[in-house]
Amino acid sequence: MLLIDIEQQVKPLSRAEKWQLIKDVQEMLRQEEVSESQQLSATGHTYPLFTPIGLEQGAATLQHYLHEGKL
């Protein structure tokens, strides 16, 4: 389905329906990211993380959340 087709279907929706659509799409994306993240972590993939000097605690916090599955 082309973007123009989607736009034509979304345009007549009410404002509330458009917000609900946005919410639903966000949830679909979140679920895809969680699923992809779980698949990659199960295969042992690692990701380099670069942080500004002096802000290493932020990287450590991010790693903690990733390890806990909270992201």
C-alpha positions in Angstrom: 0.0 0.0 0.0 1.4 3.4 -1.0 1.6 6.3 1.4 -0.9 8.3 -0.7 -3.4 5.4 -0.4 -3.0 5.4 3.4 -3.4 9.2 3.5 -6.6 9.0 1.6 -8.0 6.5 4.1 -6.8 8.4 7.1 -7.9 11.9 6.0 -11.7 11.3 6.6 -11.1 10.0 10.1 -12.0 12.1 13.1 -9.3 13.7 15.2 -9.8 11.1 18.0 -9.6 8.3 15.5 -6.3 9.7 14.1 -4.8 9.9 17.6 -5.9 6.3 18.3 -4.3 5.3 15.0 -1.0 7.0 16.0 -1.2 5.2 19.4 -1.8 1.9 17.8 1.1 2.3 15.3 3.4 3.4 18.2 2.5 0.2 20.0 3.2 -1.9 16.9 6.6 -0.3 16.6 7.4 -0.8 20.3 6.4 -4.5 20.1 8.6 -4.9 17.0 11.6 -3.3 18.7 11.1 -5.5 21.8 10.9 -8.6 19.6 13.9 -7.6 17.5 15.9 -6.7 20.6 15.1 -10.0 22.3 16.1 -11.9 19.1 19.4 -10.1 18.8 20.3 -10.4 22.5 19.5 -14.2 22.3 22.0 -14.6 19.6 24.7 -12.8 21.6 25.0 -9.7 19.5 26.8 -6.7 21.0 26.6 -3.1 20.2 29.3 -0.5 20.6 28.2 2.5 22.6 30.0 5.8 22.4 29.5 8.5 25.0 31.0 11.9 25.6 34.0 11.9 28.0 32.8 12.2 31.6 29.3 10.9 30.9 30.1 7.2 31.2 27.4 6.7 33.9 24.7 7.3 31.2 26.1 4.4 29.2 26.2 2.2 32.2 22.6 3.1 33.0 21.6 2.3 29.4 23.4 -1.0 29.6 21.6 -1.8 32.9 18.2 -1.1 31.3 19.0 -3.1 28.2 20.1 -6.0 30.4 17.0 -5.9 32.5 14.8 -5.7 29.3 13.3 -2.4 30.3 14.0 -0.8 26.9 
